[in-house]
Amino acid sequence: MATISSAGIGSGLDVNSIITQLMAIEQQPLKTLQTKATTIQSTVSEYGKIKSTISTLRDLASKLASTTTWGQTTSKSSGTAVAASSNGSAAGTYSVEVQKLASVQTLATGVKPATTAPGGGTLHIELGTWGVGQTTFTPKTGATAVDVTIAATDTLADVRDKINAAGSGVTAMVMTDSSGSRLLLRSNASGAENAFRTSVVDDDGVNNDATGLSMLAFDPSSSPTTMTQSQIAADAAATVNGLPVTSTSNTLANIVDGLTLTLNAETTLTGPVTVNVLTDTETLKKTLTDFAAAYTAVVKLIGTDTKYDPVAKKGGILQGDSAAVGMQRQLRLLAGSASAASATFGHLSDAGLELQADGSMTVNATKVDAALANVAEMKKLFSSSSATDPTLDGFGKRFRVIADSMIGIDGALTTRTDGLGQQLNRNQKDQDALQLRLDAIEKRYRAQYTALDTAMAQLTSQSGYITQQIAAWNANSGQ
């Protein structure tokens, strides 16, 4: 118990010091509540860490429980003429020959000075498909022809800008070299259906000569052309395992379920390109490794939080916490349990995920590689699901279910955290109530000791007066 001391008596009474020491004694219950609140907050924080690690484990378990994960494939091409990418396509080998790449139609005017103004009028641009020999033209379904108004003073650059702003499906460019400038027109998209023709209404009254705006006309099917065609619009043509395929672009998207081929060059001279679609074992191995690491993170965190350190003679923040210990036990039991989902692999250890003495899970690379050679059975071990027999469920589903039971709305971890939150709320209410009582006690002490100080000051004053009177009386009596 703290002792009470004062600087003296009477008006010299140290009221503040006395009250401070008295309140230090009164505040002990409040400090106990504050210490308890700190412990609860630390416990809630630690449970938050555990929840985070279990959530990571759950996500990886869900990934392993997904049949899509086990259908992942990767592709390899024997040559640069064909690039391949796979997304769940079936494993297999494909022989690809490229007879022709898709191309865009490209036109060019003759060489002109850069400041040339072709002339005024209206330029008509229409997308479509050319017939054989470009003797016929079929407008593209859904496309709308566009008219571009050209002023007499517009230069090649001005014409270019107006065409590009019109949204006709054709892009204009100006090419300049030592001989002069050319206006180039090219279709925005490749493929035979994205060819185009141009016609003009020339301000000079003649629409098909080489002067004025007529220099931009191109329609072999009906009139002489004044622009030069340097490239025709064409579809890509290839064969895949002997079957002919065509495409408006050089990308054969989903040509076989999940397989996309990108054509980069013709193979007429180099011969066919072999594309192999294989199970993506590297990605699967990484997922298994991540799962093992996530499991280890959970059990190690709980183990650290619940163990007793004999050297420091101090327990972890969750020592004796039945909820934490129970979750750790559930996970360990599941990791070591057997499964009837696969006829080849009965335990996680059979697939290379091995439990260690310290509770962690490690990956035996040799066993995992061997197991992934039998992807069908590995898929069963992790992603099988039975509506009637839990022993037939794969480990992916089992770990997902147990994780949900811990971190779900009614899960053990959620329930425990909610309970701690309620304790913290009650603790704060108790602190608030106790603080009000302490404020009242301090107020009472201050009033009492202030009154005492005043009374002692009065007594001191009276004592001094009496002493003076006695001294004076004694002096008079001695005469």
C-alpha positions as CSV (number, residue, x, y, z in Angstrom):
1,M,0.0,0.0,0.0
2,A,1.3,3.5,-0.9
3,T,2.1,5.8,2.1
4,I,0.7,9.3,2.6
5,S,3.2,12.1,3.1
6,S,2.8,15.9,3.4
7,A,5.1,18.8,3.2
8,G,3.9,20.1,6.6
9,I,0.8,21.0,8.4
10,G,-1.6,23.9,8.3
11,S,-1.6,25.9,5.0
12,G,1.5,24.0,3.9
13,L,-0.4,20.7,3.6
14,D,0.5,19.0,0.2
15,V,-3.1,18.3,-0.9
16,N,-2.2,17.3,-4.5
17,S,0.4,14.8,-3.5
18,I,-1.9,13.2,-0.9
19,I,-4.8,12.9,-3.5
20,T,-2.4,11.5,-6.2
21,Q,-1.3,8.8,-3.9
22,L,-4.8,7.9,-2.7
23,M,-6.1,7.8,-6.3
24,A,-3.2,5.5,-7.3
25,I,-4.6,3.0,-4.8
26,E,-8.2,3.6,-6.0
27,Q,-7.2,3.1,-9.7
28,Q,-5.8,-0.4,-9.3
29,P,-9.1,-2.1,-10.4
30,L,-9.1,0.2,-13.5
31,K,-5.5,-0.8,-14.4
32,T,-6.5,-4.4,-14.0
33,L,-9.3,-3.9,-16.5
34,Q,-7.0,-2.1,-18.9
35,T,-4.4,-4.9,-18.7
36,K,-7.2,-7.4,-19.4
37,A,-8.4,-5.3,-22.4
38,T,-4.8,-5.3,-23.8
39,T,-4.7,-9.1,-23.5
40,I,-8.1,-9.4,-25.3
41,Q,-7.0,-7.1,-28.1
42,S,-3.8,-9.1,-28.5
43,T,-5.8,-12.3,-28.7
44,V,-8.2,-10.8,-31.3
45,S,-5.2,-9.7,-33.3
46,E,-3.6,-13.1,-33.2
47,Y,-6.9,-14.7,-34.3
48,G,-6.9,-12.3,-37.2
49,K,-3.5,-13.6,-38.3
50,I,-4.8,-17.2,-38.0
51,K,-7.9,-16.3,-40.0
52,S,-5.7,-14.8,-42.7
53,T,-3.6,-17.9,-43.0
54,I,-6.6,-20.2,-43.0
55,S,-8.2,-18.1,-45.7
56,T,-5.1,-18.5,-47.8
57,L,-5.2,-22.3,-47.2
58,R,-8.9,-22.4,-48.1
59,D,-8.3,-20.5,-51.4
60,L,-5.6,-23.0,-52.4
61,A,-7.7,-25.9,-51.4
62,S,-10.5,-24.6,-53.5
63,K,-8.1,-24.3,-56.4
64,L,-7.1,-28.0,-56.0
65,A,-10.7,-29.0,-55.7
66,S,-11.5,-27.4,-59.1
67,T,-11.5,-29.7,-62.1
68,T,-10.3,-26.7,-64.2
69,T,-7.0,-26.7,-62.3
70,W,-6.3,-30.2,-63.3
71,G,-7.2,-29.5,-66.9
72,Q,-4.5,-26.9,-67.3
73,T,-2.3,-27.4,-70.3
74,T,0.7,-25.7,-71.9
75,S,1.8,-25.8,-75.6
76,K,5.0,-25.9,-77.4
77,S,5.7,-25.2,-81.1
78,S,8.5,-26.7,-83.2
79,G,8.9,-23.5,-85.3
80,T,8.4,-19.7,-85.1
81,A,6.0,-19.8,-88.1
82,V,3.2,-20.8,-85.7
83,A,2.8,-19.8,-82.0
84,A,0.4,-21.6,-79.8
85,S,-1.4,-21.0,-76.5
86,S,-3.7,-23.3,-74.6
87,N,-6.3,-22.8,-72.0
88,G,-7.7,-26.1,-70.9
89,S,-7.4,-27.7,-74.3
90,A,-7.0,-31.4,-74.4
91,A,-3.5,-32.8,-74.6
92,G,-2.5,-33.8,-78.1
93,T,-0.2,-33.2,-81.1
94,Y,-1.1,-31.0,-84.1
95,S,0.6,-30.6,-87.4
96,V,0.0,-27.1,-88.8
97,E,0.8,-25.8,-92.3
98,V,0.3,-22.2,-93.3
99,Q,-0.4,-21.6,-97.0
100,K,-1.3,-17.9,-96.8
101,L,-1.3,-15.2,-94.1
102,A,-4.2,-12.8,-93.7
103,S,-3.6,-9.4,-95.2
104,V,-5.2,-5.9,-95.5
105,Q,-5.9,-4.1,-98.7
106,T,-3.4,-1.3,-99.3
107,L,-3.6,1.5,-102.0
108,A,-1.2,4.3,-102.9
109,T,-1.4,7.4,-105.1
110,G,1.4,8.4,-107.4
111,V,4.2,10.5,-106.0
112,K,3.3,14.1,-105.4
113,P,4.8,17.1,-103.7
114,A,3.9,17.1,-100.0
115,T,2.0,20.4,-100.4
116,T,-0.2,19.0,-103.2
117,A,-3.9,19.8,-102.9
118,P,-5.7,16.9,-104.8
119,G,-8.8,19.0,-105.3
120,G,-12.2,19.5,-103.9
121,G,-15.2,17.1,-103.9
122,T,-16.5,14.1,-102.1
123,L,-14.7,10.8,-101.4
124,H,-16.9,7.8,-101.0
125,I,-15.4,4.8,-99.1
126,E,-17.1,1.4,-98.9
127,L,-16.0,-1.9,-97.2
128,G,-16.8,-5.2,-98.8
129,T,-15.4,-8.3,-100.7
130,W,-13.9,-8.4,-104.1
131,G,-14.9,-11.1,-106.5
132,V,-12.4,-13.1,-108.6
133,G,-10.2,-10.7,-110.5
134,Q,-11.9,-7.8,-108.7
135,T,-14.6,-7.7,-111.3
136,T,-17.3,-7.6,-108.7
137,F,-17.7,-6.0,-105.3
138,T,-20.1,-7.2,-102.5
139,P,-20.6,-4.6,-99.8
140,K,-19.9,-5.9,-96.2
141,T,-23.0,-6.7,-94.2
142,G,-23.5,-4.3,-91.3
143,A,-20.9,-1.8,-92.6
144,T,-22.0,1.7,-93.7
145,A,-20.4,3.5,-96.5
146,V,-18.8,6.9,-95.6
147,D,-18.6,10.1,-97.5
148,V,-15.7,12.4,-96.8
149,T,-15.9,16.1,-97.9
150,I,-12.5,17.4,-99.3
151,A,-11.9,21.1,-99.8
152,A,-10.0,22.4,-102.8
153,T,-7.2,23.7,-100.6
154,D,-6.7,20.5,-98.6
155,T,-3.2,19.1,-98.8
156,L,-2.4,15.4,-98.6
157,A,-2.0,15.7,-94.9
158,D,-5.4,17.4,-94.6
159,V,-7.0,14.6,-96.7
160,R,-5.3,12.0,-94.5
161,D,-6.7,13.6,-91.3
162,K,-10.3,13.9,-92.7
163,I,-10.3,10.2,-93.8
164,N,-9.0,9.0,-90.4
165,A,-11.6,11.1,-88.6
166,A,-14.5,9.6,-90.7
167,G,-14.5,6.2,-89.1
168,S,-14.8,4.3,-92.4
169,G,-12.8,1.3,-91.5
170,V,-9.9,2.6,-93.6
171,T,-6.8,4.4,-92.4
172,A,-4.8,7.0,-94.4
173,M,-1.1,7.7,-94.1
174,V,1.3,10.0,-96.0
175,M,4.6,8.3,-97.0
176,T,7.4,10.6,-97.9
177,D,10.8,9.8,-99.4
178,S,13.4,11.5,-101.6
179,S,11.1,11.4,-104.6
180,G,8.1,13.0,-102.9
181,S,5.0,12.0,-101.0
182,R,2.2,9.4,-101.5
183,L,-1.1,9.1,-99.8
184,L,-1.7,5.5,-98.6
185,L,-5.0,3.9,-97.8
186,R,-5.2,0.6,-95.9
187,S,-8.1,-1.3,-94.4
188,N,-8.1,-1.4,-90.6
189,A,-8.8,-5.1,-90.4
190,S,-7.4,-8.0,-92.3
191,G,-9.4,-10.6,-94.2
192,A,-11.2,-10.7,-97.6
193,E,-14.4,-9.2,-96.2
194,N,-12.5,-6.1,-95.1
195,A,-11.5,-4.9,-98.6
196,F,-12.7,-1.6,-99.8
197,R,-13.4,0.5,-102.9
198,T,-13.3,4.3,-103.3
199,S,-15.2,6.6,-105.7
200,V,-15.3,10.4,-106.0
201,V,-17.6,13.2,-107.0
202,D,-14.9,15.6,-108.3
203,D,-15.5,19.3,-108.3
204,D,-13.9,19.4,-111.8
205,G,-16.8,17.4,-113.1
206,V,-14.8,14.4,-114.2
207,N,-14.8,11.5,-111.6
208,N,-12.5,8.9,-113.2
209,D,-9.4,10.7,-114.5
210,A,-6.1,11.1,-112.8
211,T,-6.5,14.8,-112.0
212,G,-8.3,16.5,-109.1
213,L,-9.9,14.3,-106.4
214,S,-10.2,11.5,-109.0
215,M,-6.6,10.5,-108.1
216,L,-8.2,8.8,-105.0
217,A,-10.6,6.6,-107.0
218,F,-10.3,2.8,-106.9
219,D,-13.0,0.5,-108.3
220,P,-11.7,-2.0,-110.8
221,S,-15.2,-3.5,-111.1
222,S,-16.8,-0.4,-112.8
223,S,-14.2,2.1,-113.9
224,P,-10.5,2.8,-114.4
225,T,-8.5,3.1,-111.3
226,T,-6.0,5.8,-110.5
227,M,-4.6,4.4,-107.3
228,T,-2.1,1.5,-107.2
229,Q,-3.0,-1.5,-105.2
230,S,0.1,-2.9,-103.4
231,Q,-1.6,-5.6,-101.4
232,I,-5.0,-7.3,-101.6
233,A,-7.2,-8.1,-98.6
234,A,-7.1,-11.8,-98.0
235,D,-8.0,-14.5,-95.4
236,A,-5.4,-16.7,-93.8
237,A,-5.4,-20.2,-95.1
238,A,-3.9,-23.2,-93.2
239,T,-4.3,-26.9,-92.5
240,V,-4.4,-28.4,-89.0
241,N,-3.9,-32.1,-89.0
242,G,-4.8,-32.1,-92.7
243,L,-8.1,-30.2,-92.2
244,P,-8.2,-26.9,-94.1
245,V,-9.1,-23.8,-92.0
246,T,-9.5,-20.1,-92.9
247,S,-9.6,-16.9,-90.8
248,T,-9.9,-13.2,-91.5
249,S,-7.0,-12.7,-89.1
250,N,-3.8,-14.5,-88.4
251,T,-5.1,-15.7,-85.1
252,L,-7.0,-19.0,-85.1
253,A,-8.8,-18.5,-81.8
254,N,-10.1,-21.7,-80.1
255,I,-9.4,-23.6,-83.3
256,V,-9.5,-26.7,-81.1
257,D,-11.3,-26.4,-77.7
258,G,-9.0,-24.1,-75.7
259,L,-6.2,-24.0,-78.3
260,T,-5.3,-20.8,-80.1
261,L,-2.8,-20.6,-83.0
262,T,-1.1,-17.5,-84.2
263,L,0.2,-17.7,-87.7
264,N,3.4,-15.7,-88.3
265,A,4.8,-17.0,-91.6
266,E,4.0,-19.3,-94.5
267,T,5.4,-22.8,-94.2
268,T,5.5,-23.7,-97.9
269,L,9.3,-23.9,-97.9
270,T,10.0,-24.9,-94.3
271,G,7.4,-27.6,-93.9
272,P,4.7,-28.1,-91.3
273,V,5.0,-26.9,-87.7
274,T,4.3,-29.4,-84.9
275,V,2.3,-28.1,-81.9
276,N,2.3,-30.2,-78.8
277,V,-0.3,-29.6,-76.1
278,L,0.8,-31.0,-72.7
279,T,-0.4,-31.1,-69.2
280,D,0.9,-28.1,-67.3
281,T,2.7,-30.0,-64.6
282,E,4.9,-27.0,-63.6
283,T,1.8,-25.0,-62.7
284,L,0.2,-27.9,-60.9
285,K,3.4,-28.5,-58.9
286,K,3.6,-24.9,-57.9
287,T,-0.1,-25.0,-56.7
288,L,0.7,-28.1,-54.6
289,T,3.8,-26.4,-53.2
290,D,1.8,-23.3,-52.3
291,F,-0.8,-25.5,-50.6
292,A,1.8,-27.2,-48.5
293,A,3.3,-23.9,-47.5
294,A,-0.1,-22.5,-46.6
295,Y,-0.8,-25.5,-44.4
296,T,2.5,-25.2,-42.7
297,A,1.9,-21.5,-42.0
298,V,-1.3,-22.2,-40.2
299,V,-0.1,-25.0,-38.0
300,K,3.1,-23.3,-37.1
301,L,1.4,-20.0,-36.2
302,I,-1.1,-21.8,-34.0
303,G,1.7,-23.9,-32.5
304,T,3.7,-20.8,-31.6
305,D,0.7,-19.1,-30.2
306,T,-0.3,-22.0,-27.9
307,K,3.1,-23.3,-26.7
308,Y,4.9,-22.7,-23.4
309,D,8.4,-21.4,-23.5
310,P,10.3,-23.1,-20.6
311,V,13.3,-20.9,-20.9
312,A,11.4,-17.6,-20.8
313,K,8.8,-19.3,-18.5
314,K,6.1,-17.7,-20.5
315,G,3.2,-19.1,-22.5
316,G,2.1,-18.0,-26.0
317,I,-0.8,-15.5,-26.3
318,L,-3.2,-18.4,-27.0
319,Q,-1.8,-21.0,-24.6
320,G,-4.7,-23.0,-23.2
321,D,-7.1,-21.6,-25.8
322,S,-9.3,-24.6,-26.7
323,A,-10.5,-23.1,-30.0
324,A,-7.0,-22.6,-31.4
325,V,-5.8,-26.0,-30.2
326,G,-8.9,-27.6,-31.6
327,M,-8.4,-26.1,-35.1
328,Q,-4.8,-27.2,-35.1
329,R,-5.8,-30.8,-34.2
330,Q,-8.5,-30.9,-36.9
331,L,-6.0,-29.8,-39.6
332,R,-3.4,-32.3,-38.5
333,L,-5.9,-35.2,-38.4
334,L,-7.2,-34.3,-41.9
335,A,-3.6,-34.0,-43.4
336,G,-2.8,-37.5,-42.1
337,S,-6.0,-39.1,-43.0
338,A,-6.8,-41.6,-45.8
339,S,-9.0,-41.0,-48.8
340,A,-10.8,-43.4,-51.1
341,A,-11.1,-40.9,-53.9
342,S,-8.2,-42.3,-55.9
343,A,-7.4,-45.9,-56.5
344,T,-3.7,-45.0,-56.8
345,F,-3.1,-42.4,-54.1
346,G,-4.6,-43.1,-50.6
347,H,-2.8,-40.3,-48.6
348,L,-1.3,-36.9,-49.3
349,S,2.1,-38.4,-48.6
350,D,1.6,-40.8,-51.5
351,A,1.4,-37.8,-53.8
352,G,4.6,-36.2,-52.3
353,L,3.0,-33.9,-49.6
354,E,4.6,-35.2,-46.5
355,L,4.0,-34.3,-42.8
356,Q,7.1,-33.7,-40.6
357,A,7.7,-34.2,-36.9
358,D,7.2,-30.5,-36.2
359,G,3.7,-30.6,-37.9
360,S,4.8,-28.9,-41.1
361,M,4.1,-30.2,-44.6
362,T,6.9,-30.5,-47.1
363,V,7.0,-31.3,-50.8
364,N,8.9,-34.4,-51.9
365,A,9.8,-33.2,-55.5
366,T,10.6,-36.7,-56.7
367,K,7.3,-38.2,-55.5
368,V,5.3,-35.2,-56.8
369,D,6.8,-35.4,-60.3
370,A,6.1,-39.1,-60.4
371,A,2.5,-38.6,-59.1
372,L,1.8,-35.8,-61.7
373,A,2.7,-38.4,-64.4
374,N,-0.8,-39.8,-63.5
375,V,-2.8,-36.6,-63.6
376,A,-6.1,-38.4,-63.8
377,E,-5.6,-40.0,-60.4
378,M,-4.2,-36.9,-58.9
379,K,-7.3,-35.1,-60.0
380,K,-9.4,-37.6,-58.2
381,L,-7.3,-37.3,-55.0
382,F,-7.9,-33.6,-54.8
383,S,-11.1,-32.7,-56.7
384,S,-13.4,-35.7,-56.4
385,S,-16.7,-34.9,-54.8
386,S,-19.4,-37.3,-53.5
387,A,-22.9,-36.3,-52.3
388,T,-23.3,-39.4,-50.2
389,D,-19.9,-40.7,-49.1
390,P,-17.4,-38.2,-47.6
391,T,-14.6,-40.7,-47.8
392,L,-14.8,-40.3,-51.6
393,D,-14.2,-36.6,-51.4
394,G,-10.8,-35.3,-52.6
395,F,-8.5,-33.5,-50.2
396,G,-9.1,-30.2,-51.9
397,K,-12.8,-30.3,-51.1
398,R,-12.1,-31.6,-47.6
399,F,-9.7,-28.8,-46.7
400,R,-12.0,-26.2,-48.2
401,V,-14.9,-27.6,-46.1
402,I,-12.9,-27.6,-42.9
403,A,-11.5,-24.1,-43.5
404,D,-15.1,-22.9,-44.1
405,S,-16.1,-24.4,-40.8
406,M,-13.4,-22.4,-39.1
407,I,-13.7,-19.0,-40.8
408,G,-17.3,-19.0,-42.0
409,I,-20.1,-17.0,-40.3
410,D,-20.8,-19.7,-37.8
411,G,-17.2,-21.1,-37.8
412,A,-15.2,-21.8,-34.6
413,L,-12.7,-19.0,-35.3
414,T,-15.5,-16.5,-36.1
415,T,-17.5,-17.5,-33.0
416,R,-14.4,-17.1,-30.8
417,T,-13.5,-13.7,-32.3
418,D,-17.1,-12.5,-31.8
419,G,-17.0,-13.7,-28.2
420,L,-13.7,-11.8,-27.6
421,G,-15.2,-8.7,-29.2
422,Q,-18.1,-8.9,-26.7
423,Q,-15.7,-9.3,-23.8
424,L,-13.9,-6.2,-25.0
425,N,-17.1,-4.2,-25.2
426,R,-18.1,-5.3,-21.7
427,N,-14.6,-4.4,-20.4
428,Q,-14.8,-1.0,-21.9
429,K,-18.2,-0.4,-20.3
430,D,-16.7,-1.5,-16.9
431,Q,-13.8,0.9,-17.5
432,D,-16.2,3.7,-18.3
433,A,-18.3,3.0,-15.2
434,L,-15.3,2.7,-12.9
435,Q,-13.8,5.9,-14.3
436,L,-17.0,7.8,-13.4
437,R,-16.7,6.4,-9.8
438,L,-13.0,7.4,-9.6
439,D,-13.8,10.9,-10.8
440,A,-16.4,11.2,-8.0
441,I,-13.9,9.8,-5.4
442,E,-11.2,12.2,-6.5
443,K,-13.7,15.0,-6.3
444,R,-14.7,14.0,-2.7
445,Y,-11.0,13.6,-1.6
446,R,-10.2,17.0,-3.1
447,A,-13.1,18.6,-1.2
448,Q,-12.2,16.9,2.1
449,Y,-8.5,17.7,2.0
450,T,-9.1,21.2,0.8
451,A,-11.4,21.7,3.8
452,L,-8.8,20.1,6.1
453,D,-6.1,22.4,4.7
454,T,-8.3,25.5,5.3
455,A,-9.1,24.3,8.9
456,M,-5.5,23.6,9.6
457,A,-4.5,27.0,8.3
458,Q,-7.1,28.6,10.7
459,L,-5.8,26.6,13.6
460,T,-2.2,27.6,12.8
461,S,-3.2,31.2,12.7
462,Q,-5.1,30.9,16.1
463,S,-2.1,29.0,17.6
464,G,0.3,31.8,16.6
465,Y,-2.0,34.4,18.1
466,I,-2.3,32.6,21.4
467,T,1.4,32.0,21.5
468,Q,2.0,35.8,21.0
469,Q,-0.5,36.6,23.8
470,I,1.1,34.1,26.2
471,A,4.5,35.6,25.5
472,A,3.3,39.1,26.1
473,W,1.6,38.0,29.3
474,N,4.7,36.3,30.6
475,A,6.7,39.4,29.8
476,N,4.3,41.7,31.7
477,S,4.3,39.3,34.7
478,G,8.1,39.4,35.1
479,Q,8.2,43.2,35.5
